Amino acid sequence: MTWTLLLTLAGIVLINRYFFLEPKIALKLPRVIGNMLQYSAPCLLTAICAPIVFFSGDQLRALPLDAYFLTAMICVVLALISKKILVNLALSLLCFYGLFYLLN
């Protein structure tokens, strides 16, 4: 069920991003709708990541000293400092695994 949901959501985002934002397609949308569609990927990513960061199954995580929460905060700070996605991804993964093994 989870993979089906994730693949369906990925397909919806792909359709939104490709068909409405691809310059080669003759479909012209109003500027307001085009600006709103640019936020579809971050909104979907937030909707997927928020439950993972804040919940462990049915329970709320111990937020101040949890590897998921701390890594999410580090990732946000790295994204504000550096706009390089791959560097931020690699550093965030290293921080997560380091904190996960340190705190558990």
CORHU-V368174 format. One record per residue. N is the residue number from 1. D_CENTER is the distance of its C-alpha to the mean C-alpha in Angstrom with 1 decimal. Layout:
BEGIN
N&D_CENTER + N&D_CENTER
END
This chain:
BEGIN
1&20.1 + 2&16.5 + 3&16.5 + 4&18.2 + 5&15.7 + 6&12.7 + 7&14.9 + 8&16.1 + 9&12.8 + 10&12.1 + 11&15.7 + 12&15.4 + 13&12.7 + 14&14.8 + 15&17.9 + 16&16.6 + 17&15.5 + 18&18.5 + 19&21.4 + 20&20.9 + 21&19.8 + 22&21.8 + 23&24.9 + 24&27.2 + 25&27.0 + 26&29.6 + 27&27.7 + 28&27.6 + 29&25.6 + 30&26.4 + 31&24.6 + 32&23.0 + 33&21.4 + 34&20.2 + 35&18.6 + 36&16.9 + 37&15.5 + 38&13.9 + 39&11.4 + 40&10.6 + 41&7.6 + 42&5.8 + 43&7.6 + 44&6.8 + 45&3.1 + 46&5.0 + 47&7.7 + 48&6.8 + 49&5.9 + 50&8.7 + 51&11.4 + 52&10.8 + 53&11.1 + 54&14.0 + 55&15.9 + 56&17.8 + 57&19.3 + 58&21.1 + 59&21.5 + 60&19.7 + 61&19.0 + 62&21.3 + 63&18.9 + 64&20.8 + 65&21.4 + 66&18.6 + 67&16.8 + 68&13.4 + 69&13.8 + 70&15.5 + 71&13.0 + 72&10.2 + 73&12.9 + 74&13.9 + 75&10.6 + 76&10.8 + 77&14.4 + 78&14.1 + 79&11.9 + 80&14.7 + 81&17.3 + 82&16.5 + 83&14.9 + 84&15.0 + 85&11.8 + 86&13.6 + 87&15.5 + 88&12.6 + 89&11.0 + 90&14.6 + 91&15.4 + 92&12.6 + 93&13.6 + 94&17.2 + 95&16.7 + 96&15.1 + 97&18.0 + 98&20.5 + 99&19.7 + 100&19.5 + 101&22.9 + 102&24.3 + 103&23.6 + 104&24.4
END
